[in-house]
Structures are given as C-alpha cells and as structure tokens.
C-alpha cells in the first residue's frame, strides 16, 4: 500500500535539497521547492528539470512547483524536508516556520548531517511528527536514507517515513537508538577525522591518502575529493558537532580546515578546496 504522502516540500534547495526534490519527482510525488535565495531556486529548477528530461519524464516537470513565499509553498504538503545549512539556530527557526504554516498532519523531516531531530524538535508543537531523514548525495548513486526518531515521534510517523523512503527508490537505514552521525555517516566520520588529522600533521599528502582509500575500497573517490564535494563549510560544521558532543580534543577539526573555510575555499562549489576544481573536474 502506498502511504499517505502525496505532496512533498523541500525547504532549502541547495546541493542536497535539489537532489531530494528531483528524486521525489522522479518517483511521481508532487513536489514543491522553496529557498530563501531566488537564484538558488532558479538553479534548482534547471537541475530538477534536467534530470526529469533525461529520464523522459516530461509530464512530471509540471508536478514540481517553485515558491518564493514559504506560507504559500506549505499550504497542503504532507511531508516537508528541511535542507538549510548546518546551523542549529537556523534549523530551529525553519522548523518553527514550517510548524506555523504547514497543515497539522504534515510530517517534518530534517536532512541535517549531524543534529538529531531531538535537538530541533523544541521549535515545533507536533513532536510526534518529526524525523531525521538523512540523505547521502549523490542520491542516484547512493540511494539510502538514514531514518531516526525524535523523543516523541510516533510509530505511525516512523512507518510513513520509512515507506516514503522506499517509494522514492531508496533504502531506509533505520537508526534504532539516537546517535550522532546515524549509521553510515558515523563510520564515515571516523575515516574523515583520521584523514584530516594525517593531512594536518603532515603524515601523508592528500593525493596519497585518496589513492590508498580508492585502491582499498574500490571507490572512485578518496576522502579529500569527497569532502570537496560535500563542501568544506559543511564538513567543518559537522566535525565541530562531533567535537562539541564528545569534548575529546582528538575530535576537534584542524585549525587549517577552519582557515580554508574562512578564506572561502569551500571545495567544488567555490572552485577551490583541497584540490582546485574547474567545472567539477580536477584541474
Ligand atoms: P547548501 O548550502 O548547498 O544549501 C542550503 C540552502 O539553504 C541554500 O541554498 C540556502 O540559500 C538555503 N537557505 C538558507 N537559509 C534558508 C531559510 N531560512 N529558508 C530556506 N532556505 C534557506 O547546503 P547543503 O550541502 O545542501 O546542506 C544542507 C543540509 O543538508 C545541511 O544540514 C547538511 O548537513 C545536510 N547534508 C548535506 C550533505 C552534503 O553532502 N552536502 C549530505 C547530507 C546532508
């Protein structure tokens, strides 16, 4: 049985949000897209339309709407996924806005890489209808989504979320007990932390670490290319949240990474990170 979700709202249409929107549209959901920045909305429209065209889903293009007013956007959505930057205060603010504008039955999910929804849920009244729904972009090649409860999430919300993940062609990765980093991200965090530490301490070059990783795992990209793809601002924020939770100095991201973020060297999206990028290719 298809679950009750028909219309999905994506709030924050940047790197991850636009991919979630495209994935939902490709699986026949009605999708609404909202971002505070109109240029990002335009960019998301190009990306989503391009993906639907490549799959020959021309009729589906009409099922995706783009909004500049949040209240209008959320009028009759069944599920909203927040994909705004990794900032707890901002996420709470956006959750509160969604809670005010969306219908009472609407489930609210966060795509946060590091914050459990239990840290955001105080911003809403509907604590039984919140979830972590954490994607692993690029979604077409990594079709899995961590799903985790808040303190009051109902079984019905959880099951609806799980079914929706299956209905968009992804594998639900169930987190049984709240933990920072969910399932795979937690494992990936440990590898990333060590890679950053080795680079910072000068034990090995980034190219060497990436090469070793690729040969051992059979993956096409090493940790430094992956981090450039994620965005070093996001990587830094996520590493900091692990550090804040543990208080362990070994979890603190290197100052050199902070400096790169402050310099605006954020990876592929700015053309420079650990590597130099031109149109998403290493130069
Ligand atoms: P991004 O910077 O590419 O996109 C965030 C978007 O949110 C921007 O377009 C911005 O304009 C918009 N925004 C900011 N404030 C807003 C507001 N008040 N209302 C509506 N839109 C607003 O970031 P991203 O990499 O897509 O990350 C977004 C979230 O997804 C973060 O929580 C991050 O941890 C998580 N995430 C990222 C990745 C990744 O690989 N980058 C993977 C999984 C999860």
py3Dmol code that shows the C-alpha trace and the ligand (Angstrom):
import py3Dmol

protein = """\
ATOM      1  CA  UNK A   1       0.000   0.000   0.000  1.00  0.00           C
ATOM      2  CA  UNK A   2       1.297   3.430  -0.924  1.00  0.00           C
ATOM      3  CA  UNK A   3       1.465   5.563   2.195  1.00  0.00           C
ATOM      4  CA  UNK A   4      -0.350   8.827   2.801  1.00  0.00           C
ATOM      5  CA  UNK A   5       2.353  11.088   1.409  1.00  0.00           C
ATOM      6  CA  UNK A   6       1.422  12.672  -1.902  1.00  0.00           C
ATOM      7  CA  UNK A   7       2.938  16.125  -1.780  1.00  0.00           C
ATOM      8  CA  UNK A   8       6.461  16.816  -0.558  1.00  0.00           C
ATOM      9  CA  UNK A   9       8.001  20.183   0.280  1.00  0.00           C
ATOM     10  CA  UNK A  10      11.733  20.833   0.145  1.00  0.00           C
ATOM     11  CA  UNK A  11      12.932  23.840   2.135  1.00  0.00           C
ATOM     12  CA  UNK A  12      16.458  24.848   1.135  1.00  0.00           C
ATOM     13  CA  UNK A  13      17.169  23.904  -2.486  1.00  0.00           C
ATOM     14  CA  UNK A  14      20.975  23.897  -2.430  1.00  0.00           C
ATOM     15  CA  UNK A  15      23.301  20.979  -3.094  1.00  0.00           C
ATOM     16  CA  UNK A  16      21.215  18.372  -1.244  1.00  0.00           C
ATOM     17  CA  UNK A  17      17.727  19.883  -1.315  1.00  0.00           C
ATOM     18  CA  UNK A  18      17.503  19.960  -5.119  1.00  0.00           C
ATOM     19  CA  UNK A  19      18.611  16.315  -5.301  1.00  0.00           C
ATOM     20  CA  UNK A  20      15.936  15.239  -2.804  1.00  0.00           C
ATOM     21  CA  UNK A  21      13.341  17.197  -4.799  1.00  0.00           C
ATOM     22  CA  UNK A  22      14.418  15.530  -8.067  1.00  0.00           C
ATOM     23  CA  UNK A  23      14.385  12.054  -6.503  1.00  0.00           C
ATOM     24  CA  UNK A  24      10.848  12.572  -5.166  1.00  0.00           C
ATOM     25  CA  UNK A  25       9.632  13.994  -8.504  1.00  0.00           C
ATOM     26  CA  UNK A  26      11.179  11.083 -10.424  1.00  0.00           C
ATOM     27  CA  UNK A  27       9.095   8.756  -8.252  1.00  0.00           C
ATOM     28  CA  UNK A  28       5.853  10.515  -9.025  1.00  0.00           C
ATOM     29  CA  UNK A  29       5.396  12.695  -5.963  1.00  0.00           C
ATOM     30  CA  UNK A  30       4.087  16.237  -6.258  1.00  0.00           C
ATOM     31  CA  UNK A  31       6.981  18.424  -5.166  1.00  0.00           C
ATOM     32  CA  UNK A  32       7.265  21.997  -4.007  1.00  0.00           C
ATOM     33  CA  UNK A  33      10.641  23.720  -3.763  1.00  0.00           C
ATOM     34  CA  UNK A  34      11.436  26.761  -1.649  1.00  0.00           C
ATOM     35  CA  UNK A  35      14.713  28.548  -0.947  1.00  0.00           C
ATOM     36  CA  UNK A  36      15.332  31.912   0.656  1.00  0.00           C
ATOM     37  CA  UNK A  37      17.617  32.780  -2.282  1.00  0.00           C
ATOM     38  CA  UNK A  38      15.771  33.205  -5.630  1.00  0.00           C
ATOM     39  CA  UNK A  39      18.962  32.436  -7.618  1.00  0.00           C
ATOM     40  CA  UNK A  40      19.183  29.060  -5.887  1.00  0.00           C
ATOM     41  CA  UNK A  41      15.546  28.376  -6.757  1.00  0.00           C
ATOM     42  CA  UNK A  42      16.377  29.052 -10.432  1.00  0.00           C
ATOM     43  CA  UNK A  43      19.419  26.789 -10.260  1.00  0.00           C
ATOM     44  CA  UNK A  44      17.346  24.036  -8.602  1.00  0.00           C
ATOM     45  CA  UNK A  45      14.701  24.357 -11.325  1.00  0.00           C
ATOM     46  CA  UNK A  46      17.334  23.842 -14.040  1.00  0.00           C
ATOM     47  CA  UNK A  47      18.789  20.835 -12.224  1.00  0.00           C
ATOM     48  CA  UNK A  48      15.425  19.153 -11.491  1.00  0.00           C
ATOM     49  CA  UNK A  49      14.036  19.814 -14.972  1.00  0.00           C
ATOM     50  CA  UNK A  50      17.276  18.485 -16.497  1.00  0.00           C
ATOM     51  CA  UNK A  51      17.064  15.249 -14.525  1.00  0.00           C
ATOM     52  CA  UNK A  52      13.410  14.734 -15.412  1.00  0.00           C
ATOM     53  CA  UNK A  53      14.106  15.412 -19.104  1.00  0.00           C
ATOM     54  CA  UNK A  54      16.974  12.941 -19.162  1.00  0.00           C
ATOM     55  CA  UNK A  55      14.591  10.300 -17.791  1.00  0.00           C
ATOM     56  CA  UNK A  56      11.971  11.293 -20.364  1.00  0.00           C
ATOM     57  CA  UNK A  57       9.543  12.276 -17.607  1.00  0.00           C
ATOM     58  CA  UNK A  58       8.310  15.400 -19.362  1.00  0.00           C
ATOM     59  CA  UNK A  59       4.839  15.348 -17.790  1.00  0.00           C
ATOM     60  CA  UNK A  60       6.387  15.191 -14.330  1.00  0.00           C
ATOM     61  CA  UNK A  61       8.066  18.577 -14.840  1.00  0.00           C
ATOM     62  CA  UNK A  62       4.636  20.151 -14.272  1.00  0.00           C
ATOM     63  CA  UNK A  63       4.341  18.395 -10.917  1.00  0.00           C
ATOM     64  CA  UNK A  64       7.218  20.417  -9.458  1.00  0.00           C
ATOM     65  CA  UNK A  65       6.449  23.975  -8.320  1.00  0.00           C
ATOM     66  CA  UNK A  66       8.860  26.632  -7.170  1.00  0.00           C
ATOM     67  CA  UNK A  67       7.997  29.191  -4.500  1.00  0.00           C
ATOM     68  CA  UNK A  68       9.387  32.402  -3.098  1.00  0.00           C
ATOM     69  CA  UNK A  69       6.814  32.575  -0.292  1.00  0.00           C
ATOM     70  CA  UNK A  70       7.030  29.912   2.381  1.00  0.00           C
ATOM     71  CA  UNK A  71       3.432  30.214   3.566  1.00  0.00           C
ATOM     72  CA  UNK A  72       2.086  29.600   0.037  1.00  0.00           C
ATOM     73  CA  UNK A  73       4.571  26.778  -0.508  1.00  0.00           C
ATOM     74  CA  UNK A  74       3.427  24.784   2.504  1.00  0.00           C
ATOM     75  CA  UNK A  75      -0.313  25.134   2.037  1.00  0.00           C
ATOM     76  CA  UNK A  76      -1.161  21.447   1.546  1.00  0.00           C
ATOM     77  CA  UNK A  77       2.052  19.425   1.853  1.00  0.00           C
ATOM     78  CA  UNK A  78       2.146  16.010   3.562  1.00  0.00           C
ATOM     79  CA  UNK A  79       5.880  15.858   4.221  1.00  0.00           C
ATOM     80  CA  UNK A  80       8.413  18.686   4.455  1.00  0.00           C
ATOM     81  CA  UNK A  81      12.157  18.156   4.433  1.00  0.00           C
ATOM     82  CA  UNK A  82      14.370  20.936   5.678  1.00  0.00           C
ATOM     83  CA  UNK A  83      17.774  21.114   3.949  1.00  0.00           C
ATOM     84  CA  UNK A  84      19.076  24.519   5.066  1.00  0.00           C
ATOM     85  CA  UNK A  85      22.702  24.990   6.228  1.00  0.00           C
ATOM     86  CA  UNK A  86      24.039  23.055   9.209  1.00  0.00           C
ATOM     87  CA  UNK A  87      23.266  25.654  11.888  1.00  0.00           C
ATOM     88  CA  UNK A  88      21.121  24.596  14.843  1.00  0.00           C
ATOM     89  CA  UNK A  89      19.576  28.033  15.403  1.00  0.00           C
ATOM     90  CA  UNK A  90      18.618  28.311  11.730  1.00  0.00           C
ATOM     91  CA  UNK A  91      17.178  24.794  11.664  1.00  0.00           C
ATOM     92  CA  UNK A  92      15.017  25.571  14.710  1.00  0.00           C
ATOM     93  CA  UNK A  93      13.828  28.798  13.104  1.00  0.00           C
ATOM     94  CA  UNK A  94      12.912  26.978   9.880  1.00  0.00           C
ATOM     95  CA  UNK A  95      11.195  24.128  11.799  1.00  0.00           C
ATOM     96  CA  UNK A  96       9.136  26.710  13.676  1.00  0.00           C
ATOM     97  CA  UNK A  97       8.105  28.423  10.416  1.00  0.00           C
ATOM     98  CA  UNK A  98       7.125  25.065   8.903  1.00  0.00           C
ATOM     99  CA  UNK A  99       5.136  24.210  12.044  1.00  0.00           C
ATOM    100  CA  UNK A 100       3.233  27.501  11.728  1.00  0.00           C
ATOM    101  CA  UNK A 101       2.452  27.235   8.008  1.00  0.00           C
ATOM    102  CA  UNK A 102       2.045  23.516   7.236  1.00  0.00           C
ATOM    103  CA  UNK A 103      -1.197  21.576   7.845  1.00  0.00           C
ATOM    104  CA  UNK A 104      -1.468  19.738  11.178  1.00  0.00           C
ATOM    105  CA  UNK A 105      -0.997  16.295   9.606  1.00  0.00           C
ATOM    106  CA  UNK A 106       2.309  17.218   7.920  1.00  0.00           C
ATOM    107  CA  UNK A 107       5.454  15.331   8.896  1.00  0.00           C
ATOM    108  CA  UNK A 108       8.597  17.453   9.243  1.00  0.00           C
ATOM    109  CA  UNK A 109      11.992  15.903   8.491  1.00  0.00           C
ATOM    110  CA  UNK A 110      15.479  17.297   8.753  1.00  0.00           C
ATOM    111  CA  UNK A 111      18.281  16.350   6.404  1.00  0.00           C
ATOM    112  CA  UNK A 112      20.856  17.508   8.970  1.00  0.00           C
ATOM    113  CA  UNK A 113      24.149  15.605   8.788  1.00  0.00           C
ATOM    114  CA  UNK A 114      24.786  15.862  12.487  1.00  0.00           C
ATOM    115  CA  UNK A 115      21.893  17.189  14.573  1.00  0.00           C
ATOM    116  CA  UNK A 116      19.473  14.623  15.932  1.00  0.00           C
ATOM    117  CA  UNK A 117      15.938  15.916  15.478  1.00  0.00           C
ATOM    118  CA  UNK A 118      15.569  15.793  19.271  1.00  0.00           C
ATOM    119  CA  UNK A 119      17.762  18.945  19.343  1.00  0.00           C
ATOM    120  CA  UNK A 120      15.462  20.736  16.892  1.00  0.00           C
ATOM    121  CA  UNK A 121      12.024  19.472  17.994  1.00  0.00           C
ATOM    122  CA  UNK A 122      11.558  22.072  20.763  1.00  0.00           C
ATOM    123  CA  UNK A 123      10.795  24.526  17.939  1.00  0.00           C
ATOM    124  CA  UNK A 124       7.573  22.716  16.991  1.00  0.00           C
ATOM    125  CA  UNK A 125       4.318  21.667  18.644  1.00  0.00           C
ATOM    126  CA  UNK A 126       3.916  18.430  16.650  1.00  0.00           C
ATOM    127  CA  UNK A 127       6.699  16.440  18.360  1.00  0.00           C
ATOM    128  CA  UNK A 128       5.046  13.191  17.246  1.00  0.00           C
ATOM    129  CA  UNK A 129       5.583  14.127  13.596  1.00  0.00           C
ATOM    130  CA  UNK A 130       9.312  14.873  13.354  1.00  0.00           C
ATOM    131  CA  UNK A 131      12.102  12.750  11.897  1.00  0.00           C
ATOM    132  CA  UNK A 132      15.707  12.745  10.815  1.00  0.00           C
ATOM    133  CA  UNK A 133      15.709  11.860   7.114  1.00  0.00           C
ATOM    134  CA  UNK A 134      19.368  11.970   6.166  1.00  0.00           C
ATOM    135  CA  UNK A 135      20.362  11.524   2.524  1.00  0.00           C
ATOM    136  CA  UNK A 136      23.745  10.571   1.061  1.00  0.00           C
ATOM    137  CA  UNK A 137      24.248  12.637  -2.107  1.00  0.00           C
ATOM    138  CA  UNK A 138      24.710  11.966  -4.968  1.00  0.00           C
ATOM    139  CA  UNK A 139      21.358  10.287  -4.347  1.00  0.00           C
ATOM    140  CA  UNK A 140      21.171   8.406  -7.692  1.00  0.00           C
ATOM    141  CA  UNK A 141      24.373   6.511  -6.894  1.00  0.00           C
ATOM    142  CA  UNK A 142      23.850   6.291  -3.117  1.00  0.00           C
ATOM    143  CA  UNK A 143      20.155   5.528  -2.731  1.00  0.00           C
ATOM    144  CA  UNK A 144      19.928   5.243   1.043  1.00  0.00           C
ATOM    145  CA  UNK A 145      18.421   7.434   3.757  1.00  0.00           C
ATOM    146  CA  UNK A 146      19.035   7.261   7.500  1.00  0.00           C
ATOM    147  CA  UNK A 147      15.781   7.495   9.435  1.00  0.00           C
ATOM    148  CA  UNK A 148      15.805   8.367  13.148  1.00  0.00           C
ATOM    149  CA  UNK A 149      13.160   9.381  15.701  1.00  0.00           C
ATOM    150  CA  UNK A 150      12.887  12.372  17.980  1.00  0.00           C
ATOM    151  CA  UNK A 151      11.830  11.933  21.620  1.00  0.00           C
ATOM    152  CA  UNK A 152       8.106  11.846  20.808  1.00  0.00           C
ATOM    153  CA  UNK A 153       7.983  10.558  17.221  1.00  0.00           C
ATOM    154  CA  UNK A 154       5.015   8.230  16.785  1.00  0.00           C
ATOM    155  CA  UNK A 155       5.254   4.755  15.247  1.00  0.00           C
ATOM    156  CA  UNK A 156       2.889   5.941  12.539  1.00  0.00           C
ATOM    157  CA  UNK A 157       5.198   8.819  11.568  1.00  0.00           C
ATOM    158  CA  UNK A 158       8.204   6.493  11.547  1.00  0.00           C
ATOM    159  CA  UNK A 159       6.468   3.889   9.368  1.00  0.00           C
ATOM    160  CA  UNK A 160       5.175   6.566   6.993  1.00  0.00           C
ATOM    161  CA  UNK A 161       8.707   7.960   6.691  1.00  0.00           C
ATOM    162  CA  UNK A 162      10.153   4.502   6.059  1.00  0.00           C
ATOM    163  CA  UNK A 163       7.580   3.745   3.361  1.00  0.00           C
ATOM    164  CA  UNK A 164       8.191   7.087   1.694  1.00  0.00           C
ATOM    165  CA  UNK A 165      11.931   6.373   1.523  1.00  0.00           C
ATOM    166  CA  UNK A 166      11.168   3.053  -0.201  1.00  0.00           C
ATOM    167  CA  UNK A 167       8.695   4.786  -2.519  1.00  0.00           C
ATOM    168  CA  UNK A 168      11.410   7.149  -3.777  1.00  0.00           C
ATOM    169  CA  UNK A 169      13.646   4.197  -4.636  1.00  0.00           C
ATOM    170  CA  UNK A 170      15.947   4.407  -1.604  1.00  0.00           C
ATOM    171  CA  UNK A 171      16.853   2.023   1.182  1.00  0.00           C
ATOM    172  CA  UNK A 172      15.712   3.119   4.660  1.00  0.00           C
ATOM    173  CA  UNK A 173      18.644   2.824   7.059  1.00  0.00           C
ATOM    174  CA  UNK A 174      16.945   2.507  10.444  1.00  0.00           C
ATOM    175  CA  UNK A 175      18.686   4.019  13.452  1.00  0.00           C
ATOM    176  CA  UNK A 176      17.342   2.073  16.452  1.00  0.00           C
ATOM    177  CA  UNK A 177      18.636   4.364  19.164  1.00  0.00           C
ATOM    178  CA  UNK A 178      19.543   8.047  18.829  1.00  0.00           C
ATOM    179  CA  UNK A 179      23.190   8.517  17.940  1.00  0.00           C
ATOM    180  CA  UNK A 180      25.233  11.292  16.425  1.00  0.00           C
ATOM    181  CA  UNK A 181      26.008  10.590  12.766  1.00  0.00           C
ATOM    182  CA  UNK A 182      23.270   7.977  12.239  1.00  0.00           C
ATOM    183  CA  UNK A 183      24.504   4.736  10.681  1.00  0.00           C
ATOM    184  CA  UNK A 184      26.962   5.135   7.827  1.00  0.00           C
ATOM    185  CA  UNK A 185      27.814   8.791   8.462  1.00  0.00           C
ATOM    186  CA  UNK A 186      29.217   7.817  11.855  1.00  0.00           C
ATOM    187  CA  UNK A 187      31.552   5.323  10.228  1.00  0.00           C
ATOM    188  CA  UNK A 188      32.463   7.828   7.510  1.00  0.00           C
ATOM    189  CA  UNK A 189      33.140  10.456  10.218  1.00  0.00           C
ATOM    190  CA  UNK A 190      35.875   8.288  11.789  1.00  0.00           C
ATOM    191  CA  UNK A 191      37.626   7.818   8.460  1.00  0.00           C
ATOM    192  CA  UNK A 192      37.310  11.523   7.634  1.00  0.00           C
ATOM    193  CA  UNK A 193      38.638  12.563  11.044  1.00  0.00           C
ATOM    194  CA  UNK A 194      41.753  10.417  10.589  1.00  0.00           C
ATOM    195  CA  UNK A 195      42.285  11.600   7.006  1.00  0.00           C
ATOM    196  CA  UNK A 196      42.119  15.249   8.178  1.00  0.00           C
ATOM    197  CA  UNK A 197      44.422  14.520  11.080  1.00  0.00           C
ATOM    198  CA  UNK A 198      47.038  12.858   8.817  1.00  0.00           C
ATOM    199  CA  UNK A 199      46.913  15.798   6.385  1.00  0.00           C
ATOM    200  CA  UNK A 200      47.162  18.335   9.234  1.00  0.00           C
ATOM    201  CA  UNK A 201      50.088  16.588  10.906  1.00  0.00           C
ATOM    202  CA  UNK A 202      51.872  16.132   7.564  1.00  0.00           C
ATOM    203  CA  UNK A 203      51.963  12.321   7.705  1.00  0.00           C
ATOM    204  CA  UNK A 204      50.875  11.965   4.084  1.00  0.00           C
ATOM    205  CA  UNK A 205      49.695  14.049   1.124  1.00  0.00           C
ATOM    206  CA  UNK A 206      46.013  14.247   0.285  1.00  0.00           C
ATOM    207  CA  UNK A 207      46.682  12.534  -3.070  1.00  0.00           C
ATOM    208  CA  UNK A 208      48.387   9.628  -1.290  1.00  0.00           C
ATOM    209  CA  UNK A 209      45.533   9.199   1.190  1.00  0.00           C
ATOM    210  CA  UNK A 210      42.950   9.384  -1.595  1.00  0.00           C
ATOM    211  CA  UNK A 211      44.850   6.841  -3.693  1.00  0.00           C
ATOM    212  CA  UNK A 212      45.171   4.380  -0.809  1.00  0.00           C
ATOM    213  CA  UNK A 213      41.483   4.723   0.002  1.00  0.00           C
ATOM    214  CA  UNK A 214      40.460   4.141  -3.626  1.00  0.00           C
ATOM    215  CA  UNK A 215      42.625   1.039  -4.024  1.00  0.00           C
ATOM    216  CA  UNK A 216      41.471  -0.480  -0.733  1.00  0.00           C
ATOM    217  CA  UNK A 217      37.752   0.278  -1.000  1.00  0.00           C
ATOM    218  CA  UNK A 218      37.346   0.126  -4.785  1.00  0.00           C
ATOM    219  CA  UNK A 219      35.591   3.505  -4.622  1.00  0.00           C
ATOM    220  CA  UNK A 220      36.124   6.092  -7.352  1.00  0.00           C
ATOM    221  CA  UNK A 221      36.844   8.931  -4.939  1.00  0.00           C
ATOM    222  CA  UNK A 222      39.012   9.326  -1.859  1.00  0.00           C
ATOM    223  CA  UNK A 223      38.095  11.213   1.332  1.00  0.00           C
ATOM    224  CA  UNK A 224      39.540  14.572   0.236  1.00  0.00           C
ATOM    225  CA  UNK A 225      37.690  14.587  -3.085  1.00  0.00           C
ATOM    226  CA  UNK A 226      34.551  13.543  -1.231  1.00  0.00           C
ATOM    227  CA  UNK A 227      34.988  16.370   1.297  1.00  0.00           C
ATOM    228  CA  UNK A 228      35.496  18.895  -1.535  1.00  0.00           C
ATOM    229  CA  UNK A 229      32.217  17.614  -2.986  1.00  0.00           C
ATOM    230  CA  UNK A 230      30.301  17.907   0.289  1.00  0.00           C
ATOM    231  CA  UNK A 231      31.578  21.454   0.898  1.00  0.00           C
ATOM    232  CA  UNK A 232      34.237  22.261   3.496  1.00  0.00           C
ATOM    233  CA  UNK A 233      31.885  24.567   5.432  1.00  0.00           C
ATOM    234  CA  UNK A 234      29.539  21.621   5.934  1.00  0.00           C
ATOM    235  CA  UNK A 235      32.449  19.273   6.733  1.00  0.00           C
ATOM    236  CA  UNK A 236      33.811  21.718   9.329  1.00  0.00           C
ATOM    237  CA  UNK A 237      30.384  22.237  10.940  1.00  0.00           C
ATOM    238  CA  UNK A 238      29.774  18.501  11.140  1.00  0.00           C
ATOM    239  CA  UNK A 239      33.231  17.738  12.601  1.00  0.00           C
ATOM    240  CA  UNK A 240      32.637  20.513  15.176  1.00  0.00           C
ATOM    241  CA  UNK A 241      29.341  18.958  16.238  1.00  0.00           C
ATOM    242  CA  UNK A 242      31.124  15.652  16.972  1.00  0.00           C
ATOM    243  CA  UNK A 243      33.735  17.581  18.955  1.00  0.00           C
ATOM    244  CA  UNK A 244      31.074  19.502  20.875  1.00  0.00           C
ATOM    245  CA  UNK A 245      29.344  16.256  21.760  1.00  0.00           C
ATOM    246  CA  UNK A 246      32.421  14.343  22.884  1.00  0.00           C
ATOM    247  CA  UNK A 247      34.619  17.173  24.199  1.00  0.00           C
ATOM    248  CA  UNK A 248      37.520  14.964  23.097  1.00  0.00           C
ATOM    249  CA  UNK A 249      40.334  17.166  21.671  1.00  0.00           C
ATOM    250  CA  UNK A 250      41.084  14.386  19.152  1.00  0.00           C
ATOM    251  CA  UNK A 251      37.674  15.119  17.588  1.00  0.00           C
ATOM    252  CA  UNK A 252      38.452  18.814  17.037  1.00  0.00           C
ATOM    253  CA  UNK A 253      38.809  19.601  13.316  1.00  0.00           C
ATOM    254  CA  UNK A 254      42.206  21.085  12.362  1.00  0.00           C
ATOM    255  CA  UNK A 255      42.609  24.876  12.501  1.00  0.00           C
ATOM    256  CA  UNK A 256      43.921  24.650   8.932  1.00  0.00           C
ATOM    257  CA  UNK A 257      40.474  23.429   7.831  1.00  0.00           C
ATOM    258  CA  UNK A 258      38.815  26.323   9.674  1.00  0.00           C
ATOM    259  CA  UNK A 259      41.184  28.699   7.899  1.00  0.00           C
ATOM    260  CA  UNK A 260      40.202  27.282   4.498  1.00  0.00           C
ATOM    261  CA  UNK A 261      36.537  27.844   5.347  1.00  0.00           C
ATOM    262  CA  UNK A 262      37.244  31.410   6.478  1.00  0.00           C
ATOM    263  CA  UNK A 263      39.156  32.032   3.226  1.00  0.00           C
ATOM    264  CA  UNK A 264      36.102  30.876   1.262  1.00  0.00           C
ATOM    265  CA  UNK A 265      37.892  27.780  -0.090  1.00  0.00           C
ATOM    266  CA  UNK A 266      34.860  25.523   0.277  1.00  0.00           C
ATOM    267  CA  UNK A 267      35.584  22.823  -2.316  1.00  0.00           C
ATOM    268  CA  UNK A 268      33.896  22.165  -5.648  1.00  0.00           C
ATOM    269  CA  UNK A 269      31.218  24.819  -5.152  1.00  0.00           C
ATOM    270  CA  UNK A 270      33.808  27.630  -4.984  1.00  0.00           C
ATOM    271  CA  UNK A 271      36.383  26.048  -7.326  1.00  0.00           C
ATOM    272  CA  UNK A 272      38.980  25.554  -4.585  1.00  0.00           C
ATOM    273  CA  UNK A 273      39.216  23.282  -1.583  1.00  0.00           C
ATOM    274  CA  UNK A 274      41.777  20.556  -1.008  1.00  0.00           C
ATOM    275  CA  UNK A 275      42.002  20.407  -4.797  1.00  0.00           C
ATOM    276  CA  UNK A 276      41.452  23.063  -7.446  1.00  0.00           C
ATOM    277  CA  UNK A 277      38.267  22.491  -9.431  1.00  0.00           C
ATOM    278  CA  UNK A 278      37.042  23.684 -12.767  1.00  0.00           C
ATOM    279  CA  UNK A 279      33.508  22.697 -13.691  1.00  0.00           C
ATOM    280  CA  UNK A 280      33.622  19.863 -11.147  1.00  0.00           C
ATOM    281  CA  UNK A 281      36.821  18.330 -12.614  1.00  0.00           C
ATOM    282  CA  UNK A 282      40.221  18.369 -11.019  1.00  0.00           C
ATOM    283  CA  UNK A 283      42.455  20.824 -12.918  1.00  0.00           C
TER     284      UNK A 283
END
"""
ligand_1 = """\
44
LIG
P 23.751 24.279 0.712
O 24.440 25.458 1.275
O 24.136 23.792 -0.642
O 22.157 24.550 0.681
C 21.459 25.146 1.734
C 20.393 26.055 1.127
O 19.549 26.552 2.168
C 20.964 27.271 0.400
O 20.529 27.232 -0.940
C 20.385 28.467 1.165
O 20.055 29.556 0.321
C 19.156 27.865 1.790
N 18.677 28.577 2.971
C 19.375 29.227 3.932
N 18.542 29.739 4.855
C 17.285 29.403 4.464
C 15.994 29.654 5.010
N 15.840 30.321 6.142
N 14.922 29.148 4.349
C 15.065 28.487 3.189
N 16.276 28.224 2.627
C 17.356 28.682 3.267
O 23.886 23.129 1.808
P 23.791 21.534 1.662
O 25.154 20.986 1.449
O 22.694 21.180 0.724
O 23.388 21.159 3.158
C 22.074 21.378 3.623
C 21.791 20.425 4.760
O 21.924 19.096 4.283
C 22.753 20.567 5.941
O 22.052 20.333 7.136
C 23.763 19.446 5.708
O 24.334 18.974 6.910
C 22.864 18.385 5.105
N 23.534 17.384 4.281
C 24.498 17.780 3.409
C 25.149 16.801 2.657
C 26.216 17.174 1.664
O 26.842 16.261 1.092
N 26.450 18.460 1.407
C 24.805 15.444 2.806
C 23.773 15.110 3.686
C 23.148 16.085 4.439
"""
view = py3Dmol.view(width=600, height=400)
view.addModel(protein, "pdb")
view.setStyle({"model": 0}, {"cartoon": {"style": "trace"}})
view.addModel(ligand_1, "xyz")
view.setStyle({"model": 1}, {"stick": {}})
view.zoomTo()
view.show()
